[in-house]
Amino acid sequence: MSALNLLSAAELCPDTWSPMVVADVNATSVKVARVEGNFVWHHHEEEDEAFLVLRGELKICYRDREAVVLKSGDLHVVPRGVEHCPQAEEECFIVLIEQSSTAHTGEVESTLTRSAEEQRDAAEVVLGQ
């Protein structure tokens, strides 16, 4: 077991909005991602989703409440069942903490959707995990 620098791992993400699972803690996955532009509007019916910004700025937009702007070091939890759309005007590196069963884009299918297996495979290829 060795230490993993989350920012260094996120910088290796080959595609935007395509998280890599870098660790599992019980039934929770720790993922890193490189993001830029707009994601898709979606929600997770049964799971909360935590966003931690490593570098850059991330905006979490909501349909029914004010958007939340996160800067480096900021953490925000999107409650289960709440529709949201992450956005980054410039390249941003983030950590996602969510149940391992959480679907990437909820019930929405998009060209950005990645299965849990794809997220794990990406980490294996890029990080050798």
Buried (B, 14 or more C-beta within 10 A) or exposed (E): EEEEEBEEBBBBBEEBBBBBBBBEEEEBBBBBBBBEEBBBBBBBEEBBBBBBBBBBBBBBBBEEEEEBBBEBEEEBBBEBEBBBBBBBEEBBBBBBBBBBEBBBBBEBEEEBBBEBEBBBBBBEEBBEB
